[in-house]
Structures are given as C-alpha cells and as structure tokens.
Amino acid sequence: MQKLIERIKKDGIGIGTEILKVDSFLNHQVDVELTEEIGEEFARIFKDSGAKRVLTVAASGIPAAMATAKAMGNLPFVFAKKAAPNTMIDGFYAAPVRSFTKGTLATVRVSKQFISKDDNVLVIDDFLATGEAAIGLLDLIRQAGAKCVGIGAVIEKEWQGGAKRLEDLGYRVESLAVVTSINDDDIKFRTL
Ligand code: 5GP
C-alpha cells in the first residue's frame, strides 16, 4: 500500500536493526483516516476469503483490525485480552504469547462466547515479526473449533520470518508494507 509506505518513510523511526516505531500514526496516536484506508485495503484483499469475524490482540492491533471489520460489512470484531478480567465468567480460551517488543511471556484470552465453532476468522495485526502473536491467536481459533481464513499484517518485517512460518503452516498471509531491513533511519521496503 503505497500511501502507507510513504507515511512510514516520513514518520517511521527505526531503532537499531530490529524495531520500527510508528506510534505517531498507527499504534499509539492513530491517524484515523489512514487507518480507515488500511481497513478498506484489507477488505479488498480478503473479500473472497469467507471471513465472518475479525480477531486481533490488544492493544496495538485494535485500530487496524476494527477498521477492517467495518470495511468488510461490519463483521463482528473481537480482540484477545492480555489480562484475565473477572468479567470473563463464561470461560475463555487461552494461549501463551511471547512479546516481541517487551520480551515477556503473556497469556492471550478470548471469551468462549466470541469465537464459535465453524467461525471463519480473519486475523489482523499491526506488525508481523516472528509470528508469535499470530500463532497465539491461531491457537485460540483452533481451541474454538473455528478456522483461520487469512492473516493480515499492516507492516511485515520480512527477515524476522513470521510470514514464512505462517505460510509454511498453510495460512494465507498478506502484508500492506513489507520492510526488508532497518538500520536506524535507513528503512528499506520490498518494492510493490
Ligand atoms: P511477533 O509476535 O510477530 O514476533 O510480533 C508481532 C507483535 O509484536 C505485534 O503485535 C506488535 O505489537 C509487536 N511488534 C513486533 N515488532 C514490532 C516493531 O518493530 N514495532 C512495534 N511498534 N511493534 C512491534
């Protein structure tokens, strides 16, 4: 998505060789108009996927995933939580996820009410790095007896291997911007 790539070039900040900071427009302060266009782009890409629900993980995937659900005809949208609120009284599915940015191990949870057997689930996240977060969400989908019909990443960092890992498991992976290397502010992209 050219507009997204231009925005990353303008406002993205590379940290060392592994981390890209986009919190001025994507996952802290949020450019709502750009996020809506991201949702429309995913809706176009996944229009024939049969998705019946959009799933992400709190917190940074929420804006893009929500915009995607809206653009796909207001599909039900759910985000996995990283804390266990005592309001989840009807039981939940849980899976471990190692955080790429924090290096910590968290448990992601979705209430059993919000993914049902035979659901077709589209997973959307802000970043795809090693694929850990997506693997955790796939585990929740599997526990529910549902199916993942695709995985969309706003930004993929190609060399960290997440897309290949998920594709090798048989999933369709689509990224709107593929970063091929970061060297502080020298950020390179796969050409479209
Ligand atoms: P993965 O689980 O694929 O290794 O990493 C994806 C998750 O880690 C995303 O949910 C995202 O929040 C976070 N993440 C991974 N790499 C980056 C990065 O370069 N910048 C930011 N802001 N978040 C990242």
py3Dmol code that shows the C-alpha trace and the ligand (Angstrom):
import py3Dmol

protein = """\
ATOM      1  CA  MET A   1       0.000   0.000   0.000  1.00  0.00           C
ATOM      2  CA  GLN A   2       1.954   2.945  -1.357  1.00  0.00           C
ATOM      3  CA  LYS A   3       0.395   5.574   0.891  1.00  0.00           C
ATOM      4  CA  LEU A   4       1.322   3.556   3.979  1.00  0.00           C
ATOM      5  CA  ILE A   5       4.893   3.086   2.774  1.00  0.00           C
ATOM      6  CA  GLU A   6       5.214   6.837   2.154  1.00  0.00           C
ATOM      7  CA  ARG A   7       3.947   7.513   5.673  1.00  0.00           C
ATOM      8  CA  ILE A   8       6.414   5.062   7.207  1.00  0.00           C
ATOM      9  CA  LYS A   9       9.211   6.772   5.242  1.00  0.00           C
ATOM     10  CA  LYS A  10       8.062  10.152   6.538  1.00  0.00           C
ATOM     11  CA  ASP A  11       7.179   9.390  10.170  1.00  0.00           C
ATOM     12  CA  GLY A  12       8.528   5.911  10.997  1.00  0.00           C
ATOM     13  CA  ILE A  13      11.564   5.739  13.255  1.00  0.00           C
ATOM     14  CA  GLY A  14      13.940   2.801  13.010  1.00  0.00           C
ATOM     15  CA  ILE A  15      15.530   1.690  16.270  1.00  0.00           C
ATOM     16  CA  GLY A  16      18.713  -0.298  15.655  1.00  0.00           C
ATOM     17  CA  THR A  17      18.138  -3.118  13.185  1.00  0.00           C
ATOM     18  CA  GLU A  18      15.017  -4.800  14.611  1.00  0.00           C
ATOM     19  CA  ILE A  19      12.349  -2.299  15.711  1.00  0.00           C
ATOM     20  CA  LEU A  20      10.251   0.194  13.824  1.00  0.00           C
ATOM     21  CA  LYS A  21       8.406   2.856  15.765  1.00  0.00           C
ATOM     22  CA  VAL A  22       5.192   4.064  14.120  1.00  0.00           C
ATOM     23  CA  ASP A  23       3.414   5.314  17.183  1.00  0.00           C
ATOM     24  CA  SER A  24       2.794   8.785  15.766  1.00  0.00           C
ATOM     25  CA  PHE A  25       0.210   7.400  13.304  1.00  0.00           C
ATOM     26  CA  LEU A  26      -0.506   3.672  13.705  1.00  0.00           C
ATOM     27  CA  ASN A  27      -0.486   2.231  17.193  1.00  0.00           C
ATOM     28  CA  HIS A  28      -0.389   4.944  19.840  1.00  0.00           C
ATOM     29  CA  GLN A  29      -1.506   8.200  18.285  1.00  0.00           C
ATOM     30  CA  VAL A  30      -3.693   6.978  15.425  1.00  0.00           C
ATOM     31  CA  ASP A  31      -4.296   8.610  12.037  1.00  0.00           C
ATOM     32  CA  VAL A  32      -7.935   7.611  11.717  1.00  0.00           C
ATOM     33  CA  GLU A  33      -8.246   8.397   8.017  1.00  0.00           C
ATOM     34  CA  LEU A  34      -5.167   6.323   7.119  1.00  0.00           C
ATOM     35  CA  THR A  35      -6.397   3.522   9.393  1.00  0.00           C
ATOM     36  CA  GLU A  36      -9.749   3.511   7.597  1.00  0.00           C
ATOM     37  CA  GLU A  37      -7.905   3.199   4.282  1.00  0.00           C
ATOM     38  CA  ILE A  38      -5.888   0.313   5.735  1.00  0.00           C
ATOM     39  CA  GLY A  39      -9.193  -1.366   6.638  1.00  0.00           C
ATOM     40  CA  GLU A  40     -10.506  -0.828   3.108  1.00  0.00           C
ATOM     41  CA  GLU A  41      -7.330  -2.295   1.614  1.00  0.00           C
ATOM     42  CA  PHE A  42      -7.588  -5.433   3.766  1.00  0.00           C
ATOM     43  CA  ALA A  43     -11.303  -5.667   2.891  1.00  0.00           C
ATOM     44  CA  ARG A  44     -10.382  -5.601  -0.803  1.00  0.00           C
ATOM     45  CA  ILE A  45      -7.626  -8.210  -0.382  1.00  0.00           C
ATOM     46  CA  PHE A  46      -9.728 -10.583   1.740  1.00  0.00           C
ATOM     47  CA  LYS A  47     -13.125 -10.004   0.093  1.00  0.00           C
ATOM     48  CA  ASP A  48     -13.405 -13.596  -1.148  1.00  0.00           C
ATOM     49  CA  SER A  49     -11.937 -15.197   1.983  1.00  0.00           C
ATOM     50  CA  GLY A  50     -15.302 -16.011   3.534  1.00  0.00           C
ATOM     51  CA  ALA A  51     -14.323 -14.187   6.755  1.00  0.00           C
ATOM     52  CA  LYS A  52     -17.168 -13.970   9.270  1.00  0.00           C
ATOM     53  CA  ARG A  53     -15.221 -12.384  12.127  1.00  0.00           C
ATOM     54  CA  VAL A  54     -12.054 -10.315  12.648  1.00  0.00           C
ATOM     55  CA  LEU A  55      -9.665 -11.106  15.515  1.00  0.00           C
ATOM     56  CA  THR A  56      -6.634  -9.248  16.837  1.00  0.00           C
ATOM     57  CA  VAL A  57      -4.667  -8.953  20.058  1.00  0.00           C
ATOM     58  CA  ALA A  58      -4.706  -5.995  22.448  1.00  0.00           C
ATOM     59  CA  ALA A  59      -3.724  -3.330  22.213  1.00  0.00           C
ATOM     60  CA  SER A  60      -1.823  -2.190  19.141  1.00  0.00           C
ATOM     61  CA  GLY A  61      -3.719  -4.296  16.584  1.00  0.00           C
ATOM     62  CA  ILE A  62      -7.077  -2.848  17.539  1.00  0.00           C
ATOM     63  CA  PRO A  63      -7.407   0.234  15.284  1.00  0.00           C
ATOM     64  CA  ALA A  64      -6.471  -1.535  12.021  1.00  0.00           C
ATOM     65  CA  ALA A  65      -8.468  -4.680  12.822  1.00  0.00           C
ATOM     66  CA  MET A  66     -11.518  -2.663  13.773  1.00  0.00           C
ATOM     67  CA  ALA A  67     -11.302  -0.636  10.555  1.00  0.00           C
ATOM     68  CA  THR A  68     -11.052  -3.898   8.598  1.00  0.00           C
ATOM     69  CA  ALA A  69     -14.152  -5.352  10.267  1.00  0.00           C
ATOM     70  CA  LYS A  70     -16.092  -2.188   9.455  1.00  0.00           C
ATOM     71  CA  ALA A  71     -14.906  -2.149   5.823  1.00  0.00           C
ATOM     72  CA  MET A  72     -15.864  -5.820   5.398  1.00  0.00           C
ATOM     73  CA  GLY A  73     -19.506  -5.023   6.094  1.00  0.00           C
ATOM     74  CA  ASN A  74     -19.381  -4.503   9.841  1.00  0.00           C
ATOM     75  CA  LEU A  75     -18.219  -8.030  10.698  1.00  0.00           C
ATOM     76  CA  PRO A  76     -18.073  -8.948  14.391  1.00  0.00           C
ATOM     77  CA  PHE A  77     -14.716  -7.780  15.729  1.00  0.00           C
ATOM     78  CA  VAL A  78     -13.003  -9.189  18.820  1.00  0.00           C
ATOM     79  CA  PHE A  79      -9.621  -8.555  20.418  1.00  0.00           C
ATOM     80  CA  ALA A  80      -7.830 -11.047  22.615  1.00  0.00           C
ATOM     81  CA  LYS A  81      -7.035  -9.638  26.051  1.00  0.00           C
ATOM     82  CA  LYS A  82      -3.739  -9.970  27.853  1.00  0.00           C
ATOM     83  CA  ALA A  83      -5.231  -9.746  31.360  1.00  0.00           C
ATOM     84  CA  ALA A  84      -7.866 -12.069  32.806  1.00  0.00           C
ATOM     85  CA  PRO A  85     -10.747  -9.807  33.800  1.00  0.00           C
ATOM     86  CA  ASN A  86     -13.162 -11.306  36.291  1.00  0.00           C
ATOM     87  CA  THR A  87     -15.972 -10.422  33.876  1.00  0.00           C
ATOM     88  CA  MET A  88     -14.968 -13.430  31.719  1.00  0.00           C
ATOM     89  CA  ILE A  89     -17.330 -15.569  33.754  1.00  0.00           C
ATOM     90  CA  ASP A  90     -18.459 -17.929  30.995  1.00  0.00           C
ATOM     91  CA  GLY A  91     -14.980 -19.308  30.343  1.00  0.00           C
ATOM     92  CA  PHE A  92     -12.304 -18.380  27.881  1.00  0.00           C
ATOM     93  CA  TYR A  93      -9.753 -19.829  25.516  1.00  0.00           C
ATOM     94  CA  ALA A  94      -6.158 -19.011  26.487  1.00  0.00           C
ATOM     95  CA  ALA A  95      -2.779 -19.283  24.765  1.00  0.00           C
ATOM     96  CA  PRO A  96       0.774 -18.130  25.630  1.00  0.00           C
ATOM     97  CA  VAL A  97       2.426 -15.425  23.528  1.00  0.00           C
ATOM     98  CA  ARG A  98       5.966 -14.091  23.777  1.00  0.00           C
ATOM     99  CA  SER A  99       6.018 -10.340  23.207  1.00  0.00           C
ATOM    100  CA  PHE A 100       8.491  -9.297  20.529  1.00  0.00           C
ATOM    101  CA  THR A 101       8.932  -5.768  21.826  1.00  0.00           C
ATOM    102  CA  LYS A 102       8.865  -6.485  25.577  1.00  0.00           C
ATOM    103  CA  GLY A 103      10.455  -9.952  25.589  1.00  0.00           C
ATOM    104  CA  THR A 104       7.889 -11.067  28.179  1.00  0.00           C
ATOM    105  CA  LEU A 105       5.515 -14.018  28.130  1.00  0.00           C
ATOM    106  CA  ALA A 106       1.818 -13.142  28.256  1.00  0.00           C
ATOM    107  CA  THR A 107      -1.376 -15.131  28.058  1.00  0.00           C
ATOM    108  CA  VAL A 108      -3.941 -14.040  25.478  1.00  0.00           C
ATOM    109  CA  ARG A 109      -7.569 -14.805  26.151  1.00  0.00           C
ATOM    110  CA  VAL A 110     -10.871 -14.656  24.332  1.00  0.00           C
ATOM    111  CA  SER A 111     -14.193 -15.344  25.947  1.00  0.00           C
ATOM    112  CA  LYS A 112     -15.746 -18.568  24.598  1.00  0.00           C
ATOM    113  CA  GLN A 113     -18.793 -16.538  23.595  1.00  0.00           C
ATOM    114  CA  PHE A 114     -16.888 -14.604  20.960  1.00  0.00           C
ATOM    115  CA  ILE A 115     -15.392 -17.296  18.723  1.00  0.00           C
ATOM    116  CA  SER A 116     -17.691 -20.122  17.859  1.00  0.00           C
ATOM    117  CA  LYS A 117     -17.252 -23.478  16.229  1.00  0.00           C
ATOM    118  CA  ASP A 118     -17.359 -23.155  12.440  1.00  0.00           C
ATOM    119  CA  ASP A 119     -16.488 -19.415  12.556  1.00  0.00           C
ATOM    120  CA  ASN A 120     -14.281 -18.217   9.682  1.00  0.00           C
ATOM    121  CA  VAL A 121     -11.815 -15.878  11.351  1.00  0.00           C
ATOM    122  CA  LEU A 122      -9.580 -13.243   9.760  1.00  0.00           C
ATOM    123  CA  VAL A 123      -6.571 -12.307  11.927  1.00  0.00           C
ATOM    124  CA  ILE A 124      -5.280  -8.721  11.613  1.00  0.00           C
ATOM    125  CA  ASP A 125      -2.328  -7.203  13.493  1.00  0.00           C
ATOM    126  CA  ASP A 126      -0.234  -4.052  13.235  1.00  0.00           C
ATOM    127  CA  PHE A 127       3.099  -5.905  12.908  1.00  0.00           C
ATOM    128  CA  LEU A 128       4.206  -9.331  11.818  1.00  0.00           C
ATOM    129  CA  ALA A 129       7.702 -10.045  13.148  1.00  0.00           C
ATOM    130  CA  THR A 130       8.421 -13.632  14.296  1.00  0.00           C
ATOM    131  CA  GLY A 131       4.766 -14.684  14.108  1.00  0.00           C
ATOM    132  CA  GLU A 132       4.405 -15.408  17.849  1.00  0.00           C
ATOM    133  CA  ALA A 133       1.306 -13.227  18.319  1.00  0.00           C
ATOM    134  CA  ALA A 134      -0.398 -14.769  15.283  1.00  0.00           C
ATOM    135  CA  ILE A 135       0.453 -18.301  16.456  1.00  0.00           C
ATOM    136  CA  GLY A 136      -1.200 -17.497  19.814  1.00  0.00           C
ATOM    137  CA  LEU A 137      -4.340 -16.255  18.050  1.00  0.00           C
ATOM    138  CA  LEU A 138      -4.366 -19.352  15.817  1.00  0.00           C
ATOM    139  CA  ASP A 139      -4.272 -21.467  18.969  1.00  0.00           C
ATOM    140  CA  LEU A 140      -7.393 -19.672  20.299  1.00  0.00           C
ATOM    141  CA  ILE A 141      -9.149 -20.220  16.947  1.00  0.00           C
ATOM    142  CA  ARG A 142      -8.216 -23.914  16.980  1.00  0.00           C
ATOM    143  CA  GLN A 143      -9.486 -24.357  20.555  1.00  0.00           C
ATOM    144  CA  ALA A 144     -12.829 -22.867  19.494  1.00  0.00           C
ATOM    145  CA  GLY A 145     -13.099 -25.319  16.593  1.00  0.00           C
ATOM    146  CA  ALA A 146     -13.107 -22.389  14.154  1.00  0.00           C
ATOM    147  CA  LYS A 147     -10.991 -21.789  11.048  1.00  0.00           C
ATOM    148  CA  CYS A 148      -8.492 -19.024  10.189  1.00  0.00           C
ATOM    149  CA  VAL A 149      -9.142 -17.829   6.626  1.00  0.00           C
ATOM    150  CA  GLY A 150      -6.243 -15.379   6.473  1.00  0.00           C
ATOM    151  CA  ILE A 151      -3.696 -13.308   8.358  1.00  0.00           C
ATOM    152  CA  GLY A 152      -3.210  -9.621   7.542  1.00  0.00           C
ATOM    153  CA  ALA A 153      -0.309  -7.535   8.819  1.00  0.00           C
ATOM    154  CA  VAL A 154      -0.149  -3.786   8.359  1.00  0.00           C
ATOM    155  CA  ILE A 155       3.666  -3.973   8.484  1.00  0.00           C
ATOM    156  CA  GLU A 156       5.740  -7.124   7.997  1.00  0.00           C
ATOM    157  CA  LYS A 157       9.428  -7.238   8.905  1.00  0.00           C
ATOM    158  CA  GLU A 158      10.405  -9.864   6.391  1.00  0.00           C
ATOM    159  CA  TRP A 159      13.729 -11.050   7.828  1.00  0.00           C
ATOM    160  CA  GLN A 160      12.178 -11.935  11.184  1.00  0.00           C
ATOM    161  CA  GLY A 161      10.484 -14.868   9.474  1.00  0.00           C
ATOM    162  CA  GLY A 162       6.877 -14.665  10.721  1.00  0.00           C
ATOM    163  CA  ALA A 163       5.234 -14.648   7.289  1.00  0.00           C
ATOM    164  CA  LYS A 164       7.207 -17.681   6.096  1.00  0.00           C
ATOM    165  CA  ARG A 165       6.495 -19.513   9.351  1.00  0.00           C
ATOM    166  CA  LEU A 166       2.735 -18.959   8.967  1.00  0.00           C
ATOM    167  CA  GLU A 167       2.723 -19.720   5.238  1.00  0.00           C
ATOM    168  CA  ASP A 168       4.599 -22.955   5.926  1.00  0.00           C
ATOM    169  CA  LEU A 169       1.727 -23.867   8.267  1.00  0.00           C
ATOM    170  CA  GLY A 170      -0.632 -23.380   5.319  1.00  0.00           C
ATOM    171  CA  TYR A 171      -2.058 -19.940   6.072  1.00  0.00           C
ATOM    172  CA  ARG A 172      -2.608 -17.097   3.652  1.00  0.00           C
ATOM    173  CA  VAL A 173      -0.545 -14.096   4.794  1.00  0.00           C
ATOM    174  CA  GLU A 174      -0.962 -10.604   3.319  1.00  0.00           C
ATOM    175  CA  SER A 175       1.052  -7.558   4.388  1.00  0.00           C
ATOM    176  CA  LEU A 176       0.413  -3.974   3.324  1.00  0.00           C
ATOM    177  CA  ALA A 177       4.040  -2.875   3.716  1.00  0.00           C
ATOM    178  CA  VAL A 178       6.965  -5.291   3.723  1.00  0.00           C
ATOM    179  CA  VAL A 179      10.092  -3.924   5.379  1.00  0.00           C
ATOM    180  CA  THR A 180      13.243  -5.746   4.274  1.00  0.00           C
ATOM    181  CA  SER A 181      15.757  -4.050   6.583  1.00  0.00           C
ATOM    182  CA  ILE A 182      16.101  -1.372   9.225  1.00  0.00           C
ATOM    183  CA  ASN A 183      19.293   0.441  10.039  1.00  0.00           C
ATOM    184  CA  ASP A 184      18.194   3.211  12.347  1.00  0.00           C
ATOM    185  CA  ASP A 185      16.526   5.648   9.964  1.00  0.00           C
ATOM    186  CA  ASP A 186      17.511   3.754   6.822  1.00  0.00           C
ATOM    187  CA  ILE A 187      14.339   1.714   6.313  1.00  0.00           C
ATOM    188  CA  LYS A 188      14.115  -0.442   3.181  1.00  0.00           C
ATOM    189  CA  PHE A 189      10.955  -1.873   1.636  1.00  0.00           C
ATOM    190  CA  ARG A 190      10.161  -4.680  -0.742  1.00  0.00           C
ATOM    191  CA  THR A 191       9.111  -2.924  -3.936  1.00  0.00           C
ATOM    192  CA  LEU A 192       5.460  -3.406  -4.861  1.00  0.00           C
TER     193      LEU A 192
END
"""
ligand_1 = """\
24
5GP
P 5.546 -11.221 16.502
O 4.663 -11.843 17.522
O 5.114 -11.499 15.085
O 7.001 -11.522 16.736
O 5.438 -9.653 16.708
C 4.207 -9.015 16.460
C 3.754 -8.221 17.636
O 4.841 -7.550 18.279
C 2.771 -7.172 17.176
O 1.547 -7.412 17.839
C 3.376 -5.839 17.581
O 2.577 -5.239 18.557
C 4.736 -6.145 18.159
N 5.851 -5.715 17.291
C 6.718 -6.514 16.629
N 7.655 -5.801 16.014
C 7.378 -4.509 16.243
C 8.010 -3.279 15.833
O 9.026 -3.234 15.116
N 7.424 -2.131 16.276
C 6.303 -2.139 17.046
N 5.795 -0.955 17.398
N 5.690 -3.275 17.454
C 6.216 -4.450 17.053
"""
view = py3Dmol.view(width=600, height=400)
view.addModel(protein, "pdb")
view.setStyle({"model": 0}, {"cartoon": {"style": "trace"}})
view.addModel(ligand_1, "xyz")
view.setStyle({"model": 1}, {"stick": {}})
view.zoomTo()
view.show()
